[in-house]
């Protein structure tokens, strides 16, 4: 009805009194569906208050916990050419097993007896150094002998000088006595001459006094000559001392010069010996490098150089090797906004590629096919992909990881954070907020936050 009339029938006629009206108006439609919606709304409202574990997910790869257990390539520190292979790809090798033999390509190492010839040169140099050492000892003995001889010569010259000085002293005393005798003889002569002039004595007495005076004068002159000779001997003795000193100074200086020259030659030869020792050691080590050996127990992965006779430079990759037994770990990456939420010791769940799993990200306890892990290290510098690298190790409190996992396999990680209501997680997701920031218990920052 359009109800365009001014006298509407629905106000004047009560349709509910009719049987058809009673059947139509009092009947409830979609009763079960409405009950379902009501129950669903109640259950959904209750679910909003259930706990939800916040997490940070990421993709990563399986690796090893220690760098020495990671796959690596073997290089040769010297250039060479491949002579013989001892392994095949996929073969198991033990530590120290020979992988390949190489040959030298540099002409200075072609001699097969290079080490022995260098050792002979070293031995000859060692003998030469010993000879110089003996020469130094001989010069030291010579210097000692010259020093003793100089001491004796100087003592002898000092004795001669002392004798000459004593002789000068004796001649000086004799000269004084001769001059005294000369004065007395002069007095006697003068007395005899005076008495002779007065006539009291004979001429003979005067002549005797004259002879005595002349003899005394001769003795004085002779004594003066002896004194001069004695003084000359003193001067000669002093000159002899200086001559001895100069002579032995020259001899000792020459001996010391020869000694130092021998020592210089000795040290130079010993330096050559050390150089040859170094060469011998280098040649021996280089000869051992002609055999490439396995650094640890593992599997030969890839041979980057095939065939025989191919040459290569030092540092080039020759063969790849994978450790046989490694401590598995997972490296994953997190966004910079999530980095403050990751701490060493945090629990993480991992799903490995190829292993079936049923995952409920908010309820890790009811998930199936995931494995427990623990944060070991957090990288302090951002990686090239714009995220921070996290290293995980197996959780000792959880079931062990599968033995079939290999390094390089993919992994999906979930770092478990706080437990919050589902409504809060939905609100956070709708608003684009990060997970709740918190610190592990026992840290200084958490204590300060509590205060």
Order of alpha helices (4+ residues) and beta strands (2+ residues): alpha-alpha-alpha-beta-beta-beta-beta-beta-alpha-alpha-beta-beta-beta-beta-beta-beta-beta-beta-beta-alpha-alpha
